[in-house]
């Protein structure tokens, strides 16, 4: 939340953007910082599951979950470009938390409705993979689709930083 919205609120975004660096490089740097913490949280959670459960539910699913952490970080940076303050970013990101919950409920209550195509949709596909209903080929396709969605979100965030109303906060 603090990546762009907090800097706009503290008025430190404009001096950062005045440096002779591409705005996409700034977005990538912010995304890498957020993604590092997302991936670290995923690894710590995975290690706790492995140490406390005899048969952890997601031992082999870690490669499918990593792109989801990258996608979450990309959406965090993208949403923070729309917000003018940290409070506003917090409000929008708290609504974004409902998306994985909705995907999880749909995967549990209506599993056959998404059997043909749900495995390639980010978030929904990860829910299906955690349920153990995915082949290695489908997992590779899900990996690619999630990484593509993260790249598109980062591209959109970079384009948002090119706009004057985002930089100056009019």
Protein Blocks (a to p, Z undefined) as FASTA:
>chain_A
ZZmmmmmmnopmmmmmmpccdfklmmmmmmmmmmmmmmmmmmmmmmmmmmmpmbacklmm
mmmmmmmmmmmmmmmmmmmmmpmbfklmmmmmmmmmmmmmmmmmmmmmmmmlmmmmmmmp
ghjlmmmmmnopacfklmmmmmmmmmmmmmmmmmmmmmmmmpmklmnoZZ
